[in-house]
C-alpha cells in the first residue's frame, strides 16, 4: 500500500505515515457525500449556524494540539500556528452570524407578479488545499460552502495529512453529520475521478499556477464550476511621505512570516528613490532581529521552510537573480530547509526575483523614480493577487490603488484575508473569490424564480 509521510522539516524526522485510499474507499466516500448532501441541503440555517459555532468552540478548545501538528508537519512557529487556529474560529463566528442574511432571497423588479433570486446548494465542493496554512485555507473554503448547504471533500497537501485528519475529526466532534466534511487521502492521478463524479459540482484550489491550470482544465473538461487562488508576487509601494518605521515593520512582517511562504506576502518592495536608503537600512536592522531555528521553541521567530525541495528551488532562483546584477544586502544562505531571511538589492525586471513568485523569506528591493514608474513596475508582473501602498496622502493612495492590477490593495496596512471582505486575484493569480458574501455565493445555484399571474 502506497503511503504519504509527514516529515518535520527542521530535523527530517518522520511525524506520521498515511495510507492512500484505494478505489473502493474513494467510491464509498463519494457515496457518503451523495447521501449526506440529500439531507444536509434540507437542514435549516439555524441548525447549520449552530454547528458552525460549535466548530469554532472545538477549534479554540483544541488549539494547542493543532498548533503543534502544524509546527511538526510544515515548520510554522508556535505563535503563528495559534493565530491561524484563532483566525479559523473567527471565520466560523462570522458566517454563523451573517450567512443566513447573505443568502436571503433577493426580490427583483420585473414584469411579473413576483420575481426573486434565491441561492441554493449545488452538491459537493472538492477542495484541493495547500500546506502553508493547513487549517485556515481549508476552513475558509469549507465553512461557507457547508453553510450554503453543500458538502465538502478535502484533498490536502501530502505533507500535512495529519492536519487533514484533525480537521475531519473537528467537524465530527462539533456535531456535523458523517459525510458533510470528508478527508480524502489521494494522489494527484486520482483527482479526476473525484471531479468527474456527479455529486461534485464545484472545485476550489489554492496552490501554484501549474496546479491551478491543471485542475481548471479538468474542471472545465467535466463542466464543473471552479475557483482558483494561485500564486502572487505582491508589490509594496513606499512613497516619499510614507511612515518609514511602520512601513518597514509591516513589510518585514508580511514578507517573513510563515518563513516567507504566503501567496499574499509582499514580495517586491518598490521604493521611491528619495527614501530608499533610509527604508532599506530599517529593513536590514529589522531582519537582524529575526531568530531562525527550531519551530517548536517558543523564542524562535522563524522556522524552516516546509520542505527541502522548496528551499532548494528558492536558492536556485536567488542564484539566477545574482547572475544578472542583483545583490545580497543581508542573508542569502541556506542550511537544509532553513533559509536565512534575505534582502536582495538592485532587483530589476528580467530576473526571477522580480518576474517569478519567490515562495520563501526573500524580499526584492526595487527603485522607482516617480509615482508612474512605481505603478508600472507594480503591474509589470504575471500575477495580480494583492498589493499595498504606503503614504500619508490617503487620497493619493486610493487613486493609485485603482490603477494597481490586483484583487486587493491595502493602504498603510498589512495585506491579509478576512471573512468580511472578498479575497482572490486576477491574471495568473486565478479567478473567483473566497470569503465575504461573494465567496459564500460562489458555490450556489443563483436561481431566478419568476411568477406570473
N, C-alpha and C positions, 0 to 999 in steps of 0.2 A: 504494500500500500504506500503510495507516494505521500510525503508529508511536507509541510512547511515548518521552518524553525523560526522562533523568536530569539534574537541574539542581542545581548547587551552591547551596544556599540562602543562602550568605553573599554571593556576588558574582553569582549568577544565570547563571554560565557553564554551557554545556551539557557534561555529562560524557560522555554516550553516548546513542545512539538505538537503539530496539529495535522490530523489526517484529512486529506482531500476527499470530498464527498464523491460517492460513486453515482451512477445513473439512477439507480433505484432510490437513493436518498434525495437526489435532486427532484425526481418526479414526485416523491412524497411531499417535499416542501412546496412545490408548485400546486399540488392538490390541496394542501393545507391553506395556502394563500387564497385559492379559489373558494373554498368553503368558508373561510373566515370573512372574506370580502362580502359574501352574500348576506351575512348577519351584521357585520360591523357597519356597513353603509346605512343600516336602518337604526342604529343607535342614536340617541338624542345628543344634541350639542352639550347639554348639561352633563350627560354621562361621560362624553369624551373629555370635556374640560376637567371634570373631577379626576379622571385617570391621569391626565397630563399634569395636574397639580400634585398628584401622588408621585408621579415620576420625578418631579422637582424635589420633593421631600426625600425620596430614596437617594437621589444623586447627592444631596447635601449630607445625608447621614453616612453614606459610604465614600465620601470624598477622598479620604486618605488612602483607602485601598486602591482606588482608580489612579490617584496621583502617582503612587509607587509603580503601578503597572505601566503607565505611560513612560515614566522615567526609565524603567528597565528595558522596555521594548524599543523606544526610539530616542532616548537620551535627553528628553526635556528636563530641565531642572525642576525641583520640587515646587518652588514658589510659583512658577509659570503653570505647572500642572494643576495646582489648586485654583488658580484664576480661571483656567479652562473649564474645570468642572462647575465652578460657580456661574460662569457665563452660560453654560448649558442649562442650569437650573433657572436662570433669569429668562432665558428664551422660552422655557416651558411656562413660566409665570405670565409672560406677555401674551402668548397665544391662548392660554386658558382664559385670560381676561378679555381678549379682544377678538378671538377667532369667530365667534358666532355673529358678532356685529359686522365684521368684514364680509362674511358670506351671506348676509341677509339678502333676500330677493330685492332687486332694483326695479322700480317702476319705470316705464318708458312711455313718453308721449307719442302716440301713433293713432292711425285711423282705425281704432278698434275699441270695443267696449273695455277691454283690459289687455295690456301688454306688459310683460315683465321679463327680466333676465334673472335666471337662477343659476347657482353654482353647485354642480353635483359631482360626486366622486366618479372616477373612471376605472378603477381596478387596482392593480398592484403597481407601485413605483419601484423600479430597480435602481438602487443607489450604488455606484462604484466610487468608493471613497479612498482618500489618501491617508498617509501615515503621519503627516506633520502636525495635524490637530485631530488626533484619532477619535476623540469624543465629540468635540464641537462640530466638526464637519458633518458627522452623522446626525447629531441631534438637530442641527439647523435645517437639514434636508428632510429628516423623517417626521419630526413633530408636526410641521404644517401639513404635510401630506396625509398623515394619520388623522389629524384634527378634521381635515376636509372629508374624511370618510373612506380614504384609501387604505390599503395595507402596504407594508414596506418590506422589500427584500434587500438585504445588505451583502455586497461583496466588498470586503475590506482589503486593504493592502496586506500582502502576505507577512510582513514583518510586525504587524500589530494585531494579530488574530486573537491574542488573549484579551486585548481591549474589546474586540468584537464580541467575544463570548460574554464578557462582563456586561456589555451593552444589552445583549439579548436577555440576560438574567435580570437586569434592572427593569426592563419593560414587564417581565413576568412578575417580579416582586411588587411592582406598582399596581398590579391587578389587571393588566391588559390580557384579553383572551389569547390563547395559543394561536399563532398564525398571523396575528396583526403585525408583529415585527419578527422577522426571522433572519438569522445569520447564516449565510451560505459560504462554506469554506470550499471555494472552487478555484480552478486555474483559468488563465486567460482564454484557452481554447474551449472552455465550457460556457462562456458568456453568451454566445449567440443562441444557444439552446434556451437560455432564460429569456432573452429578448424576444425570441420567436413565439413563445407561449402566449396563448390568448389572454390569460389573466394579466399579463404585463402590458400596460398601456402607456407607461411613461418611463423614461430613463434619465437619470441625472448623474453626472460625473464631475468630480473635482480632481484634476490631475494635470498631466503635461499636455502640451499641444499635440504631440503624437498620439497619446492615448485618447484624447478627445476626438481627434479626427477619425480614429478607428471606430470608436463607439458611435459617433454620429453617423458614420457610414452604415453601420449595422442597424441603427435605429431607423434611418431613412429607408434602407432596403426593406424593412418589415413594417414601415409606415407607423412608427411609434414616436410620440412627442419626446423631445429631448431638451435638456438644459445643460449647458457646458460652462463650467467655471475653471478656466485653464490658467496658463502662466501669466506672469506680469513682469514688467521692468519699470516700476513706478518712478516717475520723476519727482523730485523735491526741489522746488524753485525757491531760492533765497534772494530776495530783492534788497536794495541798498538800505532801506529803512527797517529791515527786519530786526526783531529782538534776537540777537545772535546767541545769547546764552540759552534762551528757551528753544530756539530753532536747532541748535547743535545738540542739545539734550534729547529732544524728541527724535531728531534724525538718527542718532545712535540707537535710541530705544527701538525705533522702527526697524532699522537695518540689522541689529544684532540680537534681538530677542529670538528665542527658539533656534539659536545658533544660525540665524540668518535664513531659516528655512520657512519662509512665508511668502505666499504669492502676492500679498498686498504690502509687503515691506517696501519702503523707499530704497531704491537700489542705485538710482542715478541722481546725484546731488548736483543740480545745475545752479551755480553760484555767480552772482554779478561780480565782475572783476574788481570793483571798488572795495568789496568786503571779503573777498575770497581768502586773503591771507589770515585775517582775524578768525574767520569761520573755521578754516582748516586747523588752525592752532587749537581752537577749542575742541574740535573733534579728536585731535591727537591726545590732548590731555584726558578727555573722557575715555578714549579707547584704552589708555594705560591702566585705568582703574578696573577694567573687566577681568574677573578672576575665572579662568577657564580650568575645567577639570572634571572630577567625578560628579556626575549629576545627582547622586544620592546624598551628597553632603550639603547641608543647609547653607554653607557660606560660599558655595560655588555660584557664580553669576552667569556662566555659560557652559553648557555641557558639550559633548561631542556631536558631530553630525550623525544622522540616523543610520547611515551605512557607510562602509569603507569605500564602495564604488562611487558614492556621491561625492565624498571628499576628494577622491582621485580625479573625478571629472572636473570639479571646481579648480583643482590645481592645474589641470591642462588648459582650462580657459584662461587662468591667470598667466600662465607661461606664454600662451599665444598672444595675449594682450601686450605683455612686456616686450615681445619681439618687434612690436610696432610703435614704440615710443612711450608707452605707458610706464609709469614709475611707481615703486612701492614707497609710500610715505611712512607706514608703520605696519608691522605684522608680515604676512605673506608666506609663512611657513606652515607645513603640515606634519603632524606626527600621528600616524594611523588615521583614525577618524576625527582626531582633534585638529581643527583648522583654526589658526590664530585669527582673532579679529583683525581685519586688514582694511587699510585705506589706500586706494590707488589714485595717483595724480596724473595730470596731463592725459586724461581719457578723451578720446575723440571718436566720432563715427568711423566705422570700419574695423573696429576691434571687438572681440567678444564682450569686454567689459562695458561696452556701450550697446552693441547690437543684440546681444543674447540675454536670456534670463540667467543671472548668476545666483544659483539657489544655495547660498551659504553666506558666511559672515564677511563679505567683501562689499565695500561701498566705493562707488566710482565718482570721482570729483571732476566736474566739467565746468569750464569757464564760459560765461556769456557776457557780451559787451553791451547788450541792450535788452529791453523787455521783449521786443520782437524776436530777437535771436533766441532768448530763453524759451519762448513758446514754440519756435520752430524746432529746437533741439528736443524739447519735451515730446513733441508729436512725431519726431523722426525715429519711429520705432514700430515694430510689428505688433506690439501689444498695446492694450488700452484698458487696463483694469482700474487702477487708482492713481491719484496724483495729489500733491499738496503744494501750497503756495504760502510763503512767509513774508508778510508785510504789515505795517501799521496802518496802511491806507486800505480799509476794507472795501471801499467802492472799487478801487483798482484791482484788488484781489478777486472780487466777484466778476468783474469784467473779464479778467484773464481766465478765470475758471471756465467761462462759457466758451473759450477758444481752445481749451485742452481736450484732446480726444481720449476720453476715459469714461468709465462707468460711474465714477465718483471723484469729486475734487474737494479736498478739505483745506480750509484756510486757517492757518495758525493752529493746526491740530494734527494729532496722530491719525493716520488713515486706519480705520477699523470697521469691522462689520458689527451690526446691531439689529436686533429684530424689529426696531421701529422704522427703519428705512431700508430701501432695496439695495441689494448687493449683486454685482455682476459686472461684466466688461463688454467691450466691443473689439473689433478686429480679431487678432489671433488669441485674445483673452477669452473668447467664447461668446455665447448668447444666452438669452433668458435671464431671469432674475430669481434670486433667493431672498427670503426674509420679507418682512412687512406685508402689506396687503397684496403686493404684486407677486411675491413668492408664494403666498398662500393660494392664489388663484391659478398658478402655473399648471398644476395637475388637476384641474377641474374641467368638467364639461360646461362651458359657458353657454347655457341653453336659453333660447328665446321661446317664450310661451305667448302666443297671440290668440286672443279670444274675441271673436266677432259675434254680433247679435244673431 
